[in-house]
Amino acid sequence: MRKTMSIEGLECQHCCDRVTDALNELQGVQAVTDLLRGIASITTDGSVSDEQLKQAVVNAGYQVAGLKDS
């Protein structure tokens, strides 16, 4: 499954790295964060819920503005 997450508060590459690391710590998730677009492109094996994805970003200190299938 592919998803696109809009994230508020990404201000530098360090922010992107924190979000990417937080998402990639979830089993079955591969994520890449784009600073200029303020999004994370996420691929999952379907075993992780949207709420788990959102919570990982919130726990890293950022706000999720949206999450959609892509």
RODO-2510 file (C-alpha; in nm, 4 decimals, decimal comma):
residues 70
     n   res          X          Y          Z
     1     m     0,0000     0,0000     0,0000
     2     r     0,1238     0,3472    -0,0837
     3     k     0,0260     0,6519     0,1175
     4     t     0,1121     1,0204     0,1222
     5     m     0,1218     1,2030     0,4549
     6     s     0,1210     1,5832     0,4800
     7     i     0,3222     1,6962     0,7808
     8     e     0,3329     2,0345     0,9520
     9     g     0,6508     2,1615     1,1141
    10     l     0,9143     2,0252     0,8770
    11     e     1,1707     2,3046     0,8766
    12     c     1,5029     2,1372     0,7977
    13     q     1,6635     1,8118     0,6903
    14     h     1,7005     1,7088     1,0552
    15     c     1,3197     1,7297     1,0891
    16     c     1,2783     1,5120     0,7814
    17     d     1,5264     1,2598     0,9167
    18     r     1,3387     1,2384     1,2471
    19     v     1,0065     1,1745     1,0728
    20     t     1,1603     0,9244     0,8315
    21     d     1,3265     0,7355     1,1168
    22     a     1,0056     0,7336     1,3232
    23     l     0,8028     0,5900     1,0357
    24     n     1,0679     0,3380     0,9317
    25     e     1,0839     0,2017     1,2869
    26     l     0,7361     0,0587     1,2302
    27     q     0,7509    -0,2974     1,1039
    28     g     0,6491    -0,3273     0,7389
    29     v     0,6957     0,0435     0,6629
    30     q     0,9341     0,2179     0,4249
    31     a     0,9135     0,5967     0,4177
    32     v     1,0898     0,8901     0,2557
    33     t     1,0246     1,2484     0,3624
    34     d     1,0358     1,5464     0,1251
    35     l     1,1196     1,8761     0,2958
    36     l     1,0174     2,1023     0,0079
    37     r     0,6745     1,9416    -0,0320
    38     g     0,6196     1,8794     0,3417
    39     i     0,5188     1,5192     0,2844
    40     a     0,6224     1,1655     0,3614
    41     s     0,5820     0,9021     0,0909
    42     i     0,5029     0,5766     0,2669
    43     t     0,4907     0,2172     0,1496
    44     t     0,3439    -0,0402     0,3872
    45     d     0,2784    -0,4120     0,3768
    46     g    -0,0732    -0,3453     0,5085
    47     s    -0,0018    -0,4550     0,8650
    48     v     0,0189    -0,0983     1,0019
    49     s    -0,2900     0,1155     1,0557
    50     d    -0,3235     0,4807     0,9585
    51     e    -0,3453     0,5640     1,3282
    52     q    -0,0106     0,3942     1,3942
    53     l     0,1492     0,5930     1,1140
    54     k     0,0062     0,9188     1,2461
    55     q     0,1059     0,8402     1,6047
    56     a     0,4665     0,7722     1,5022
    57     v     0,4881     1,1219     1,3508
    58     v     0,3177     1,2848     1,6502
    59     n     0,5563     1,1028     1,8853
    60     a     0,8468     1,2461     1,6832
    61     g     0,7127     1,5953     1,7567
    62     y     0,5274     1,6868     1,4367
    63     q     0,1656     1,7318     1,3322
    64     v    -0,0062     1,5295     1,0640
    65     a    -0,2090     1,7535     0,8336
    66     g    -0,3423     1,4691     0,6226
    67     l    -0,2988     1,1095     0,5123
    68     k    -0,4259     0,9641     0,1873
    69     d    -0,3765     0,6598    -0,0302
    70     s    -0,1663     0,7287    -0,3350
***
